[in-house]
Structure formats: structure tokens, C-alpha cells
């Protein structure tokens, strides 16, 4: 039994079925990539795993630590150890990154405003963030800024990875984390993620392009097309896609020559 | 007034507080308003004749003037059924046991110190912190700053008092200002001499005043040339009062080059009609800033205003309003540009929840000849559910072509995307909502002294949980 099991997941959006029975096993210590063309259901998979209310799960289970994630609210999933790095992180005006991160950390530790000994101390907070912030080239003023407010595309993505470093999830889903990143940022982000790799962390990279996989080497690659996984294998699958693109399944050009910029 | 029901004491008062208003005052004047009552008030205070006359003249104006009908619904106020003067005796005849548990619990959760609780609950008539008060008082005295309750100021500083009192808000301004002028009691008086900067905010807390937070407070602040003062009124803890009409007048004079900031956070219990006239006059290069937070009450009507009298004067209003079930917060600001090269901003943030209603009502008026005026009004409303209401009434009256006036209004809801984002980090929905609301009012909160900011955030949290009356 895998640490994280997606079983026959079916998801609809506004009555239209997008995921048509997705199954996937992921163990901590492993990095999996889910690749697919536009409209294949990649983002739906990440949102559904985290519990976005607009994505209706019609069938399936997702098991982590003996619990079916699909029965839990998003915050409960997060506290159980799931993390989603958003493709388009949301702006929350007036809430500082510091306050946001501290609140999230406190909840993760079971501090709900009562037992102060569970709360993260300022010193601890500092030490948790200093390393990743250096690695991600974020200066200290960053924590005083409002959540994603006025952040550049690269800053948003780096902020997502910083949160991941602080929250130390067991299962991290990275949704198109490389989209909109310049080459320096992608390096900082990848280095930070690679630094977190280890026996306690399972990573699910969701991506259209192979670029990020040159920086973060996956152990397994799955190809998602039209709401179903059509192929699974080792890193060689990504190499193949690099050459052929998704043409076997979808009418799209090969990836090698494709634009590596923004991906919708 | 026609036949109207007795002034409403909050329809869900009993369900919320499990408490009925017991009649246990030590002393009260007669119900209702008459020359006799007004004379009695003035006599009991031992006031000079000019004040007695002022009160009587104001009473006449009150009786002649109609109630404003352009704002919130005031038709249920029965002016004949109100005690206009409750002699402030120790404890006002109430005991701690009579304070509703709900209010006590809120004090607990807000961490209000023991001494303040009784004061806020109207049990103790003064904040028992004489030591703090005395050292502050001496400090101020050295600088020539006068900081007294208004009644004492009238006795001890009659000349400066008479010179300024009633000059910013004359009794004829509106019916409720006339009422206050006739029956006022308590409030703060501050005089800051030329060039003096008062470094720490002055708070009504520290003023030993038996009649603090009364129904008809009268506050007068005079900032002489080049001076600075920050005055803080109220607090975030709910002010429990059995008086259902609060009608204060605040007058501020900011002389050349001076700056005054007046911060209010009020959280009246939800039986209260809070109808307040706040006005400042800012002279050459003077700055007046109103920071105004309204959380409690059943109906609030409050539009802090600045009359920009001379070139270089600047006026700011920054306000928030939170309306929950059964509440109507009708608030905003007024900027009256009487001179050229004057600037003003009004920033209003409102939150409506559980069927509550917030209204922004504001006026920017530019008199002829007041060229090169700049004014910007921004009002943002946040609705927490589909039952709640927000409306805006921005008025601009401009008699001068060379001006720059801007207005911007937004209405938004707590978005699913923001909630999902915060929840995806492990933050439960209720706390996520609170964070979003606190974020929304952050431009206000960051202007508050730290302890107030913390309290306000806590209070919003309680409001969001629906556990505050």
C-alpha cells in the first residue's frame, strides 16, 4: 500500500466530467510528474486533491495515513500533510505574509489560540524561514508584504515554495510551478525543492512542459490526457514527450520547440 | 412625536444577554425634557449663568428642529422617555452581578484588565489607575497642557472654554447637536499650547472622570499654533450601557501649523442609538485626522467633518464600520473646503454581516474661490453574506472649477478563492474569514496604536464568531 493513493478519481466542474477515473500511487521519498496537454485535467487534479469547492468529486478515494482526503475540508487535508503550490496564487490584501505563515504554522501544530506552548515562537519562526528565504533570494521585507499582493510572477511562485519549506508537508503537489518563472527563479525554486527531497516528502509535479523536470528529476512520469492517465513509467517517458509532444494523444506540437513561457 | 413604542432596547436583547434592564439607579432626573430639567442640570453642576442660558437656548432649538430624515430611521426614538441626567454616583447604582455574562465573557476573551471591566460595564465610575494618571498629569501640566473632563474645565478654565465652546458645532447645527448642547455632561477638554507636542496619545481612560462615556458627552479640543496631540476615545471592549441614546458633540480647533488626530473605537451594546456630531476646523497649514471605528450600537449616524478654513489646511477621515444582525451603521465623513489650496481624503471601509446594513454617506463641498482644492474619497464595502446590505451616498457640491476631486467605490464579498487559498495552508474556514476581514480593514488598523490594533483584530474575530452582542 502506497503512502498516498489516488483511486479511480472522478471529478466534474459545472456538471462536466474532467477527470475520468485517475489512479496513482505515490510514496514518500518519491517524485512523480503528471504531464499532459492543455485541457487534460492537470489543474483539476491538483485542485480536487486539495478540496477546492468548485470541483465536484463524483467517485473515488484518495488515501493518506488511513484517511480518505476527499472526506476532509481543505484545511484538514493541509494539516494532515498535503500541500498545494498554486499555479495562480491568490492575493489576500491586508494580511501580511508573516501573519499568514505564522497562523498556518500554528494550526499545523495544533495551536488554536489556547495552549500557548504549542504556538510557534518568534525565534523558531525566524529559524524556520531564514534558510529557505536565503535559498529563494527573498529579502526580509518580504514577510511584511501582503499575501501575494503586488508580487511579480516569480515572487509568487517563490512564495509558494517558501510556504512549503515552512510547513514541511508530506505530500506536495506543485501545480505548474515553473510557469512564468525566469531562469534564475526556476533555479532557486528547484534547488529549494531538491533540498527538501528526502524520505519524508512525496512530490507530485504537475506540468505541461519538461523544463522543470530538468531541474527536479522525477522518479516516475505519468501522462494525463483527457482526464485519464494514459501512460506511466520512469523518467524516460518525459524524454520521449520532449521529442514527440502529446501528438500521440492530442493535436499539439512537440514540446522541444514549444514556447517555455506562460502556460495556461 | 406621535405614538411610538418605547425606545428600542435591541430586539434580541434578551436572547443575546439573557438580561433585562433593571431599574436601580441611585438618582435620576425626571424623564423627558423641559426647561425645568435643563435648569436643574445646570444648577446641579453649579454652572455660570452663560452656560445655563446657552443650554436653554439650545433646548428651544432642539424643540423647534425636526429630526433628520435623510439617514437612518430614527423615528422610534421617544425623546420623552429618556432620562437626560443621571447623577453620576459611584457605580451608578449597578453592580457587577448585573452585568450580562455575555459582556463579561467578552471582557475575558479580549483580556480587558479587571479595573477596566467595571468601568466599561458602567459599574465603576472611574478607571482605577490613579498612579498612571497622576504621573501623566504632572508631565502634561509642566508643558501647559490642559486635559480635563469638560465640566471641570468649565469651572477651572472659564475664559478659554467660553472663547471656543460652541463655535465649531453651534446648537442650531442639527437637532441632536441642539439636544447635546442643552443637556451635555462629561466628555474631554484638551488645550495644547503653541508649539507643544504631546508625544503619547491622550486617552479618556486615564482621565479621572465620574461622568465619562455619558450619554451626552461634550468634547472640546484646542490645538494652538504648531502643536500636536493624538486623542483616543473609547475602546474595543463593548461598552455596556442601559442608556439607549448616545448623542455626543465633539468640537476641535486646529490652529495654524498644528496637527490633531482623533481616534475613536466604539463598540456600544446593540441597544444604543449612537448619533454623534464631530467637527473640526483646520486653519493655515493645519492637519486634522479623524480615525473612526464603529462596531456596536443599533444605529450609528456619524460623519466626522473638517472645515478647511485657510490655505494649506488638510483633512483626513479614515473610518470603518461593522454592522451585524439588526445593526445599521450610517457613517462617512464631510470635508468643507472654504479656502484655496486645501486638501482632503475620506477613506471608508465597511463590513456587513448577518443582515446588517452599512451606509457610506459623505459630502465634499468646495466653496467659490477655493481653487486648487484636492479631494479624494474612497469607500470599500465588504459583504459577508447575501442577506447583508451596503449602500453609498457620496455627495459632491463644487462651486469652483479649478479643483481635483476623485471618488472611488467598491463592493466585494469574501471570495471563495481567498478562502480556499488560506484553508489550503491549514487555516480553518472561520479563522480564514476573520483574516480576510482583518486584512480588509488593515489600512485602518495600522493607524491605531498597537494595543488597540490587537484588540480590534480580536474583536473582529469575536464578531465573526457571532459571539459578541
Interface residues (C-beta under 8 A of the other chain):
Chain A: X50 X51 X52 X53 X54 X73 X74 X75 X77 X78 X79 X83 X84 X86 X89 X90 X91 X92 X93 X94 X95 X99 X100 X103 X104 X107 X108 X146 X147 X163 X167
Chain B: X415 X416 X417 X418 X420 X421 X422 X423 X424 X425 X426 X427 X428 X429 X431 X432 X435 X436 X438 X439 X440 X441 X442 X443
